[in-house]
Amino acid sequence: MIPMKAKTPRLILAAILGVSLFCMGTGEALAARLIKASVSYEGKLILKGTWSDSGSVDADGVWEYLKKIQFVPTEAFKALKVDPTAKKTVLSGAGKGVALSDSKITVSIVAGGESKFRQLTLTRLAKDKQGREWMLSPEEVDVWFAYRLIGRREAAQLRDPKKLKK
């Protein structure tokens, strides 16, 4: 008869091995991709946020996450002195030139692209435990879609590259 103390490590090892074999046997990978998003104003990071997905969404789909991400304000955002009671705020960032590339506001999302523009509408939410309290305007995210820049790798992986937003 094997003493109880000797059986315990064997049982734990057998359980770990069994769970590992079960997970490997399903044939499905449970990979996750962390996607970082940011908003800059006059070259300073003012809002930052994250999202995650399975990694199978193309750049167009990742861009759509901007409608869902809740952003954390940075110290540079606080320096803008946005009314602390305002439910909505609009930042203007027209540059010296007429081209969008001269604009002072940039929205960027990893694997989804980057866009510059002259105006940003933010909606305040109840602050959560992570300090997230701002969302971008979904209507503006749709408008920016046509003006965003994406890398060649992301462009090559688009499922329907001729598709335009309506």
Summary of the structure (lengths in Angstrom):
residues: 166
radius of gyration: 22.7
end to end distance: 74.6
largest distance: 86.2
contacts: 415
relative contact order: 0.16
helix: 31%
strand: 28%
